[in-house]
Structure formats: C-alpha cells, structure tokens
Amino acid sequence: MAYKEKDIEKLYYSIGEVAEMFGVNTSLLRYWESEFKELQVRKDRNGVRLFTKEDIEKIRTIYGLVREKGFTIEGAKQQLKSGLVLDKKDESIKRLKSLREFLVKMSESIG
C-alpha cells in the first residue's frame, strides 16, 4: 500500500499568513488587536504574534462586521459586546433546528 501524506494542520499562524488570508495589511491586524479586547493574540518570547484558529475566527467576525457590513470600530465593538453576532456554526445549528421542527410538524399533520 502506498504512503499517503496527510495534510498537516498548523496550530499557530504568523501575522503575515493571517493578513494574506483576509487580504489586509498586518498593521490593520495589529490595530484591531489593540481595539478589540476579544482579540488577545498570544506572543512568543520575542514578541512574535502567534494566531490560533480561534483568533482567526474572531478576526473573521471582526472583518465581517467592519469590512463587509460596514460597521465602524465602535459599532463592531457594540455588536460583539451585545452578543448579537453569531458565528456560522451557531447560525447553521439554529437553521437546522427550525427545519427539524418544521419537518416534525409536517409529519404529524400527514400521519
């Protein structure tokens, strides 16, 4: 049987890699880090930022609010603080639950 190489999943990403993912400058990520208390990026002994997947998800949320939905920094902070921002996973779960309820009601009305 041939050896199949697995895709190695990284634990930490550099600021350059994260900036490239979102198509933004590294300075913008540093600015968001200073503005949003939810975004606390780990640094190594030399001060190099180490972004985890959770950090990247937080950046994705901030990016969505500021760049895609047009919120100001203050508006995005309020949205994050109020908890009105649902990540995609939570939103999908809500939709699936409502779909399930609908299907249960339909099956009860039929049978």
C-alpha positions in Angstrom: 0.0 0.0 0.0 1.4 3.4 -1.0 2.2 6.0 1.7 -0.3 8.9 1.5 1.0 12.1 3.1 -1.5 13.8 5.4 -2.2 17.5 5.3 -0.5 18.9 8.4 -2.7 21.3 10.2 -0.9 24.2 11.9 -1.5 25.2 15.5 -0.2 28.7 15.0 -0.1 31.1 12.1 2.1 34.2 11.6 0.6 37.7 11.3 1.7 37.7 7.6 -0.2 34.4 6.9 -3.4 35.8 8.6 -3.1 39.1 6.8 -2.9 37.2 3.5 -5.9 35.1 4.3 -8.1 38.2 4.6 -6.3 40.4 2.1 -5.4 43.1 4.6 -2.2 44.7 5.9 -0.5 43.4 9.0 -0.8 46.9 10.5 -4.6 46.5 10.3 -4.5 43.3 12.3 -2.3 44.9 15.0 -4.7 47.8 15.1 -7.7 45.5 15.6 -5.8 43.7 18.3 -5.4 47.0 20.2 -9.0 48.0 19.7 -10.9 44.7 20.3 -10.4 43.2 23.8 -11.9 39.9 22.4 -8.8 39.5 20.3 -5.9 38.7 22.6 -3.2 37.2 20.4 -0.5 35.1 22.0 3.1 36.2 21.6 6.3 34.2 21.9 9.3 35.3 23.9 10.5 37.5 21.0 7.1 39.3 20.7 6.1 37.4 17.5 2.3 37.1 17.3 1.0 33.5 17.2 -2.5 33.3 15.8 -4.6 30.3 16.7 -7.7 29.1 14.8 -9.9 30.7 17.5 -8.1 34.0 16.9 -8.6 33.7 13.1 -12.4 33.1 13.7 -12.5 36.2 15.9 -10.8 38.2 13.1 -13.3 36.7 10.6 -16.1 38.1 12.7 -14.5 41.5 13.1 -13.7 41.5 9.3 -17.3 40.7 8.5 -18.6 43.5 10.7 -16.2 46.2 9.7 -15.4 45.4 6.1 -18.4 43.5 4.8 -21.3 45.0 6.8 -19.8 48.5 7.1 -19.8 48.9 10.9 -17.5 51.4 12.5 -15.0 50.1 15.0 -17.2 51.3 17.8 -20.3 49.8 16.2 -18.5 46.5 15.8 -17.4 46.6 19.4 -21.0 47.1 20.5 -22.2 44.2 18.3 -19.5 41.9 19.8 -20.4 43.1 23.3 -24.1 42.5 22.8 -23.5 39.0 21.6 -25.7 39.6 18.6 -23.0 38.3 16.3 -23.5 34.6 15.7 -20.7 32.6 14.1 -21.6 30.4 11.1 -21.7 27.3 13.2 -24.3 28.7 15.6 -26.4 30.1 12.7 -26.3 26.7 11.0 -27.4 24.9 14.1 -30.4 27.3 14.5 -31.5 26.8 10.9 -31.2 23.0 11.3 -33.3 23.0 14.5 -36.0 25.1 12.9 -36.0 22.9 9.8 -36.4 19.9 12.1 -39.3 21.4 13.9 -41.0 22.1 10.6 -40.5 18.6 9.4 -41.8 17.1 12.6 -44.9 19.3 12.3 -45.4 18.2 8.7 -45.0 14.5 9.5 -47.5 14.9 12.4 -50.1 16.6 10.1 -49.7 13.9 7.5 -49.7 10.9 9.8 
